[in-house]
Amino acid sequence: EVQLVESGGGSVQTGGSLRLSCVADGPYFLTVCMAWFRQSPGKAREAVATFNTHLKAQAYANTVKGRFTISRDAINDTLYLHMNSLQRDDAATYFCAAESCTGLHGALAFLEGRYRFWGQGTQVTVSS
């Protein structure tokens, strides 16, 4: 079973930057798709960015395009989320997710229910 552990969360001021990390442990799929989701109190969990490790393709939610960058260090099995120009609306608990790329074509990769493996989450706070 795949185990995911996030880290790097913290408190930053509006306009600041932060880098989140997700370390994988355990068996992996031949072709794995990974993603970052976030959830704020009273809101549903939403996908922020996705990464197809086979195609090395990236996709972003419209709310973070141009500000966030998703990447992966294959040697260390670590997924990153570089966040720039942070806004108050970006404050949330961020989760790392993983699943076989089968069934994650196009927009399907943005659906929470498509992923089986999740990390515990890391909190991001943005102040002005």
Salt bridges, closest charged atoms under 4 A:
GLU46 OE2 - ARG38 NE 3.13
ASP77 OD1 - ARG72 NH2 3.54
ASP90 OD1 - ARG38 NH1 2.92
ASP90 OD2 - ARG67 NH1 2.79
GLU99 OE1 - ARG116 NE 2.78
GLU112 OE2 - ARG45 NE 3.96
